Amino acid sequence: MKAVRRLRRPITLQARLTLIYGGLFMLAGLVLLGTTYALFSQQINRSGAKVLARTELRGPGPPPNVYFTIDGKTVTGDAAEQWMRSQQANLQEAATTSLLTFGALALLVVGGAAAGFGWLVAGRVLVPLNRVTDTARRIAAAPAADRGLHERIALHGPDDEVKGLADAFDTMVERLDRSFDGQRRFVANASHELRTPLTLGRALVELAMRRASASADVKRLGEDLLEINSRHERLISGLLVLAGSEREIVQRLPVDLADVVGHVAAQAEVEAKETGVALHEEPGEAPTAGDALLLERLVHNLVENGIRHNLPHGGWVRVASRVRDRDTVEIEVSNTGPVVPAYEVPSLFEPFRRLEGDRTVTGAGAGLGLSIVRSVARAHHGDATVRPREGGGLRVIVTLPRADHD
């Protein structure tokens, strides 16, 4: 049984390529050899004078050699020997000319033909490998991981190295797909389940604070507990938005970012005044397409972060939208604030990552603001970048595809 399986083992891609190119090389060599031989024979047959006969004349003294040439001339003695040497030189020169000239020409022609056939055959053989590469690039370029990881190569054909690579790639992508889906489902389910006890806890704390017999200490404790509860609610809400924003936006509707900037600035004006931060808005026309609620959350997170992470007095936040070029629109939010080291900027997009001074239990943020911003931007085929400002604060730029609205 094992012997039968060994006999049925398919020929590998390496062996097939070896046979194909080996056969093409042998065929090209045979053609070149035959062409060169034919040209050489033709050149020899057409070379100058040739000897028709040779005889020896008997007489006194050493018998001279007599040669009769093809044009009827007779030569003897030293002249005959000299004539023979010249004929040999002519023959050698003709052979050299034939081999160098016609042989090189035949080599170029046959070699070019062999290279062309080899290119076509190699392209034909490597079509499955190109399919693997194209699929991998599409998955890598997908704006949302959960959509790109659903794609499979599903290569059909002989069981060779390329099919083994494609099957291994499909297996890896399938495991990653399950892992990502499981992680998102866990976050969404856990967030929904945690909302109920938080809501119940808030209700009990508010009930205890409103009792007539509640002391001042109980009220202060209740305020602290409500603040912590509010932070946890924001955290859960952020996790839900983050889990949802990492998915591909299926239904894209026209959205003008100028309207979003104006709406968010009006909502954040109260918080800005309470914290002593001046809020400046520049809502320029910036047409795009996507989910209006997610884009509003993106701008809201940027403005909220700019207000909360600012100077104690005299700070400002500037939010603007504009057309960047014919294919791109952008939102820019800049603010004053503490100096941010350049090496800490890349980590700001990671979930639950905050600057050293903000890592407190009762902090205003949950550490998901910029993570949600980048996730929403990429779900809309855009991106977000952060650069520290000179003198303190940040400059965040979100780029999105432009969509002209009729």
WOKA-V364091 format. One line per field, one symbol per residue. phi: phi as a letter, one per 20 degrees, with the letter a starting at -180 (. if undefined). A space follows every 50 residues. Layout:
phi: ???
//
This chain:
phi: .ffffffefffffffffffffffffffffffffffffffffffffdfjfc eebcbdeerfnfffedcdefenecccmfffffffffffffffffffffff effffffffffffffffffffffffeggffffffffffffeffcffefff ecflfdqfedffffffffffffffffffffffffffffffffffffffff fffffffffeffefefffffffffffffffffffffffffffffffefff eddfcefffffffffffeffffffemdeddccfefbfbcrefffffffff ffffffffdcffbmebcccbcaeebfdcdbdcccbeqffdfffefgffee fmdcfgfdecfeffddmdgfffgffffffemcbccccfefnonccdcddc fecfef
//
